[in-house]
Amino acid sequence: MQFTNVDQKIAGYTAITDGPDPNYKKIDGKWENDLDPYVAIHRVAISDEYRGMHIL
């Protein structure tokens, strides 16, 4: 998890998982490549107060 702070206020949040994620063990379908490592972007959020300021 990564929080972005501006003037000691939380302006944004990201959640990125490096490596196997238990949520992906059962999926409808299959990965095209099961051997290479991957990174999954789960969430990206920005406060309305900072939208459009290109801070994340």
C-alpha positions in Angstrom: 0.0 0.0 0.0 1.1 3.5 -0.8 -0.4 6.7 0.5 0.4 10.0 -1.1 0.4 13.0 1.3 0.1 16.7 0.5 0.4 19.1 3.3 0.0 16.2 5.8 -3.3 15.2 4.3 -3.9 11.9 2.5 -4.4 12.9 -1.2 -4.3 9.4 -2.7 -3.9 5.7 -2.2 -2.6 2.8 -4.3 -2.6 -1.0 -3.6 -0.2 -3.0 -5.7 0.6 -6.7 -5.1 3.9 -8.1 -6.2 3.8 -11.9 -6.7 1.1 -14.5 -6.3 -2.2 -13.1 -5.0 -4.6 -15.6 -3.3 -7.6 -14.0 -5.0 -6.3 -15.2 -8.3 -5.9 -18.9 -7.5 -9.4 -19.5 -8.7 -10.3 -17.5 -11.8 -12.7 -18.2 -14.7 -10.2 -18.9 -17.4 -6.4 -19.1 -17.1 -3.3 -16.9 -17.2 -1.6 -16.9 -20.6 1.7 -17.3 -18.8 1.9 -19.1 -15.4 5.7 -18.9 -15.1 6.7 -15.2 -15.2 6.3 -13.0 -12.1 3.6 -10.4 -12.2 2.4 -7.3 -10.4 -1.3 -6.6 -9.9 -2.8 -3.1 -9.5 -5.8 -3.5 -7.2 -6.8 0.0 -6.3 -5.9 3.6 -7.2 -7.8 6.3 -5.4 -7.5 10.1 -5.3 -9.2 12.6 -3.1 -11.6 15.0 -5.0 -9.6 17.8 -3.4 -6.5 16.8 -5.4 -8.0 15.5 -8.6 -6.3 16.7 -11.8 -3.1 17.8 -10.0 -1.0 14.8 -11.3 0.3 13.9 -7.9 0.1 10.1 -8.0 
